[in-house]
C-alpha cells in the first residue's frame, strides 16, 4: 500500500477543517501533511 503526502498552500480555515477530518478519520494512507502559509515566506 502506498502512502500519500498532502500539501496545503495558503492554509486557512478550509485546510484546518480538512486536516481535522483526516485526523479524525485516521487515514492510514496519509504519510505527511505539509501546511504553508504566506507568513512562512516573509
C-alpha positions in Angstrom: 0.0 0.0 0.0 1.4 3.4 -0.9 1.3 6.3 1.4 0.5 9.9 0.3 1.8 13.3 1.3 -0.6 16.2 1.3 0.4 19.9 0.8 -1.8 22.8 1.6 -0.7 26.2 0.1 -2.4 29.2 1.6 -3.6 27.3 4.5 -6.6 28.8 6.1 -9.9 27.7 7.7 -10.6 25.2 4.9 -7.2 23.5 5.3 -7.8 23.3 9.1 -11.2 21.6 8.5 -9.7 19.1 6.1 -6.8 18.3 8.3 -9.2 17.8 11.3 -11.3 15.5 9.2 -8.2 13.5 8.1 -7.0 13.3 11.7 -10.4 12.2 13.0 -10.8 9.5 10.4 -7.2 8.4 10.8 -6.4 7.8 7.2 -3.6 5.2 7.1 -2.7 6.2 3.6 -1.5 9.7 4.6 2.2 9.8 5.4 2.7 13.5 5.9 0.7 16.7 5.8 2.5 20.0 4.9 1.0 23.4 5.6 2.4 26.5 4.1 1.0 30.0 4.6 2.1 33.4 3.2 3.7 34.3 6.6 6.1 31.4 6.2 7.8 33.2 3.3 8.4 36.6 5.0 
